[in-house]
Structure formats: structure tokens, C-alpha cells
């Protein structure tokens, strides 16, 4: 296909007259395709700050592709220089940006973009105009749905789709780079971004509707067409509301208690220093310059002396032939009485906490908030990841660093109970699991009863913990040996090899149907080269036919866990979008402001007065999120359950608990 981008269809906004023309074009366009060029990735960066290399956040240039109903050919693309040194609007770039964004809101225009969440939150940070409700389509997200195994980057997906050459001829990867590129070169670059985003949007929405599907005279659709239509419904009802919901969450941010952070940072650094000195002196080594990094020369000598003294035991080797000192190895030896292993684990934990706390102090805004970035189209299973900071890795001990942004509010953490087990029961049609969930029984106590021969109500907390490790560890085809390590490192439960094998057998005996589901999933992946979640999310598994046995094993496990994890994540994000008012036809829960989603939980800031009513309404939407799935051909017949704890800080329950 020839490159259809025409520079003659680009209009530059350099004066009041063309600015007014642009406002008029926004008011009459069918959709507003938007892209920003900025000075970096952090929209809150300040001069001399820790992020963006100390370069302040500015919007350098904006481009808009605005198709009109009257267009006979390609639409016009408009380029607006903003903070660029050669822009006539450099002194008023925020006001200009605000007026353009407000025009789109005032005229209720669907907003389209490639990773549009990025652009929307930059506009909000610098103008206060909230575009989240009007975000209609993200081509990065639709690219991921159509093929999660390929890059979703615009300059890779568009050339692959349309056969055109890449146009990333400017290095914009370093802070401030966009203001160094000549303004007309930058404008041409940005105009191509919005033009090809529009072309991708047109292609993707055509693919995901029945307008291009192949049907016979009886209206029969071929399987590929049905899959595409279902993906389109998934995009419309789940994926795009998720983009809007996450945009609002990122814009709000979470409050950070910097005083709390500094206090605990001092404590962790002090403890790490004490342990470093103690462990070094234990083997008559100089603590100055000590490094407990596994590959450092100092650490290799230290562990050699520890092994010689009988305080540590080499439990395995790395790929390079060096002794393995990972968490699993150290946890196992600590539980067998090695105080050195215990101290080393504590040291590593203190160092890791200090790293997190230090990074948070560099991310906090002058308003005292942290704004993580969620990646909804990056993980192949469909799960969320996050960065700056990675909230998925914030431990229980560090959650209290985060506080309500308003002193009149409290923080509620609403957690889906055993969501992956419930989804697995639904997908696998495992009768005993479904029956237990419908009866409101505790799966961990039921398995604990089988393992111990006790009645479920007599199972101790320790025995329940052992069963919990089995339910979660063996659900995805873990071997007895892998389960043994998993149970010890993740749940603190030590099994012998024989005990792990016995638990493995008991799990499949208890939950009849799980083994058959594993086999069906693998067979489906071998037949189709992919598996599909209950609402149509596709996970392509080309390695299922690889000559490499290791890759085949990975693909087989993915055929089981991907539909479960993807569907569970979609349920979570759909519930969050419903609470936030981004599900079509449903308003937001009044008083609830979502500030984060972590694993299987939604973190909500709510008024202290009346918190119970607001939280219960949020919980109801989570419990009944399955009622939104009928357009996707899915009837969720396993009950969902939600627990909530509310506190003056994240992770605390000092205000109350709801079940």
C-alpha cells in the first residue's frame, strides 16, 4: 500500500484566525484524534526534580486529525506548536491547550488516540480539563486485543498494517528532546502520528464489526469473523471503559505521607547497616564496601566462608555454575534453623524497602500525591501491570505510607475473595468447586479437611494455610517439586517431597474436573494455536507447536492460566469502570474516588462520614459485575464475594471491616 499521508492536508495553527478555525473543526468533527509531544514522560515533573532528568513537564506541540461528515477524502490534520521555543504560543501554551481540550468536552466529542491515557492525563495535569469520560478508543488497546504477541507501538503496528515506512526519524527518548527538534519537522512527525492513529482506528473498528465479515446467504459467519466481532464487543464494553477508568485513577493519584516515608526509610537504612556490619564481622571481613549483590566478588567470598563454617548450604547452582542464593534457597535454610540465612533475608528486605521508599520521595508531587502508570495493554494475558511506582509490588508493611488526599476522607481496600479460583471453577466446570462456592464454603478449609482427615470447622489456621498454598499453587499445573518450593517461599509452609506429592494427589482427587480441564485446554491450544477467555479475549500460543520442549511446556501452562487470569482481570477492571461511572448507562458511585487497583483489589477514597454506605455500594457493583456480561455471551454462574477494610491509611482497618 502506498503511503497515503499527504503533508498538504496539514494545517498549522500559528495565529488567532487558524486557532478559531481549529475550534470550529473540533465542534463539527465526528471524532477527535489527538496526540501530544511533551518534554518527557512525567506530567508532574518540576525543574531540578528527580524525574525527567530534572527537566520540567511541558506540552511542546499538539496534533489533531479531525474527520468531518462532509469529507470526501482524508481529513485535515491540525498542528499546534505550544511550548516549543519557536512557537508563537509559547507564553500561553497552557491556556491554548485548555481551550482546545475544553472545546472537545463542550461539544461531547469522542476522543481517539494511541495510548490516549498518556495525552489525557498530561492535559489534566496542566489545564485541569478532565477528558477521561470522553475517551472513546485507544488504538494501542485494540492492537493488543487483535494480536497481543506483536508490538502495539504505533510506529511498528501502522507500518505492519499498511505497509508504509516508519517515520520515527527524531530521537525523542531523552528529556526535553521535543523542544530541540525544529518546529516544522516536529509538527510533520506529530501529524503523521495522529493520521496513522486515525487510519488504525478506522481499520480496527471495521475489522471488529460485521461490516467486513464474511457470511453466506443464510447469514452464517465464519469462526474468524465471529471472533473479531466478539473482540469488538469486548473492546467496546470492557477494554475502552478500562482506559477511561485508569485515566481517572492516574490523574487523581494517591496521597503519600512523606514524613512516614522518611521515618521508615531511616529505620530500614539503619537496620540494613547493622546487619551488614554483623554479617561481615561474623566471618572476619571488612564491612566497608560490602556488597550483598549475588554476583559481587565480596558476596562470593562471604558465602564461601559461610558455607565453610556450616552456616549456609549450597542448595543449587545458577546457569553460570555459581551457588544459588535466591529467596527460595534462603527461606528453606532459615526454616531449618540458619540464623545467617534469616539475617540475610532480613537485610535484603530492608534494602529493598529502602529502595522503594527512596524512589517514592522522588516521585511525589508538590501536592503530596503519587501518580502511578497502569499498563492495560502490555501483559499478554490481559492482566494489569504498573510502574513509577509498581503498585503491584507494594508490600503490606509499606501500604500505610499512602493516605487520603483529604483529611475528611478514609481509604477502603475492596478485595475480590479468591477471584482466580472462582473463575477457574467457572471455566473448568469443576463440580465440587462450583458447589462449594455456591454454598458459601471455604475451599481452603475443605481441602485442609481432606489433607488432615478432620471436619472443615476443626482445620487449624496453619492447616488452612497449607491447603491454601495447594489450591493456588496446583491450579495451574504445578509439579509436586515446583509446588514444594512455591509453598515454602510464598506461604511459609514446608513439605517434604513425599508430603508435596501427597498434597498434589489430594488436590486432584478433591477437585475432580480440574485435571480434565487442563487436558482440554492443552488440546484446544494444540488444535487452534490459541485459547479464548469466556468473554472473547484471545491468547495466541504459537509455541505450542515448537520443537523446543521447554517452550511447549510454557505454552501448555499458558493455555490453562491465561483465560483465568485475563478474565479475572477483566472482571476487576470492569467493576472499577462501573464504580467510576465509565460503563455506558450507569452513573458513578457517589462519594467514591478510585485511587488504585492492585491485583484483585480496588482502592477507594471515601468520605469518613457515611463511608459504610459508599463502600457497600462499591462492593455490590463488584459482586454483581457478572450482570454486565450478557452482551458478550457470558453468564457468570459462580458467585463472587468481596471483603473490604477501611482505614485512615491504606492497608489499615482502624475504621471498619465489611464482608
Secondary structure, DSSP 8 states (H G I E B T S, - for coil): ------GGGEEEE-SHHHHHHHHHHHHHBSSEEEEEEESSS-TT--TT-SSGGG----EEEEEEE--BTT-SSS--EEEEE-SSTT-TTGGGHHHHHHHHHHHHHHTT--EEETTHHHHHHHHHHHH----GGGEEEEHHHHHHHH-TTS---HHHHHHHHH-------S---STTGGGTS-HHHHHHHHHHHHHHHHHHHHHHHHHTSGGG--B-TT--B-HHHHHHHHHHHHIIIIIHHHHHHHHHHHHH-EEE-HHHHHHHHHHHHHHHHHHHHHHHHHTT---TT----TTSHHHHHHHHHHHHTTS-----B-TTS-B---HHHHHHHHHTT-HHHHHHHHHHHHHHHHHHHHHHHHH--TTSEE--EEETTSSTTS--EEESS-GGG--HHHHTTEE-SSTTEEEEEEEETTHHHHHHHHHHT-HHHHHHHHTT--HHHHHHHHHHTS-GGG--HHHHHHHHHHHHHSTT---HHHHHHHHHHHH-----HHHHHHHHHHHHHHSTTHHHHHHHHHHHHHHHSEEE-TT--EEE-GGGG-S-HHHHHHHHHHHHHHHHHHHHHHHHHHHHHHHHT-STT----TT-EEEEEETTEEEEEEESTTHHHHHHHHHHHHHTGGGG-GGGT----S---EEEEEESBTT--SSEEE-
